[in-house]
Amino acid sequence: MSNITEYNELIAFHPGYYISEIIDEMDITQAEFATRLGTNTKTLSYLINGQANISNDLAKKLSVMMGTSEEMWLNLQSTYDQKLIEIQKEKDFDAQKTVARLIDYAYFIENAGLCATKDPKEKISNLCKYFKVADLRIMLKPDFLVNYRTGINEVNEKNIVNSRAWVQTAINFSQNIKTEAYDASKLKSYLSEIRNMTVQSPDEFLPRMRSIFAECGIAFVLLPNLKNSGVNGAVKWINEDRVVLAMNNRRLDADIFWFSLFHEIRHVLQKKTKTTFISCSENEMIEVNKQLEDDADNFAANFLIPPSELKRFAPTKYTSDEEIISFANSIGIHPGIVAGRLQHDGIIAPNRCRALKEKYNIEINKPA
């Protein structure tokens, strides 16, 4: 090791550097200096080479031998330690620049109130504080927030970082939402009312939905899309009594919105408190439990359109828009949801029923 540490324009001098200079000025050997100091040559060698720190005992001996104060030597050690922290911080900032470039900082200026800046260090510092991590590279760790099946590489690391950034943003947004203790029975009792909301406008159903969820222990968050995150929705348990259910406003076709919502509700009811569920376009990379995902898919599809009702309807590729509307009205659901289900099942063509597909326009409430 060396008693001088340098990085870019920063330089740190270990106290051993000054002791080495003193020995040269005294024109004696290290062995003789060690004898005069009342220590052994091994300890002195470690000290001179920056491998050992100034102890209280050595500070006392040096102060007596050199006619200085103990504080001077301890301050030299403290100054060196502080400078090493500064150098390591500089190295860490440089190493984090690659991760920071993967994140759309403008999103967090617009939606999270982060300060606008062109300084890379300030961006990194602001993002670390917002994501509550000591280093942006933590966003690439395999077990952070969301578990990924594959090893991280240049192809998928952008999606991995941004999906985790989106989930953490949802958690941060949820902190402003007051909820009661989680109550599964109460949530189940409200499911029919939530389903009935499919025929309402967002202005009507969103306030009531948020109120219901909060009463059941769920902090419901609707977030703007974060570029390269690929996340459509997420469920994250904060503790046994509180869970975050977050959805993306990127895909606000009525049928997709309601299927996604009930999919996430099922994940809440599964209550796997150690697992973060995310619905993501990069699902092939995520470590998922297929049984739980299939259960959530089946629950959403069957609760919105009961299999017995769909069987009674017996749709074909010739089923008209008017027949779809009539069926939707008979089961009290948005016709776009029926159309989306028939398209998903391959019964009608994907380009059908455009007039039935409603796209919601929902304003995102940003935290103060």
Secondary structure, DSSP 4 states (H G I P E B T S, - for coil): --SEEEETTEEEE-HHHHHHHHHHHHT--HHHHHHHHTS-HHHHHHHHTTSSPPPHHHHHHHHHHHT--HHHHHHHHHHHHHHHHHHHHHHHHHHHHHHHTTS-HHHHHHHH-PPP---HHHHHHHHHHHHT-S-GGGGGSTTSSS-BSSPP-TTTHHHHHHHHHHHHHHHHHHTT-------HHHHHHHHHHHHHGGGS-HHHHHHHHHHHHHHTTEEEEEEPPPTTT-EEEEEEEEETTEEEEEEESS--BHHHHHHHHHHHHHHHHHT-TT--EEEETTGGGB---HHHHHHHHHHHHHHHS-HHHHHHH---TT--HHHHHHHHHHHTS-HHHHHHHHHHTTSS-TTS-TTT--B---------
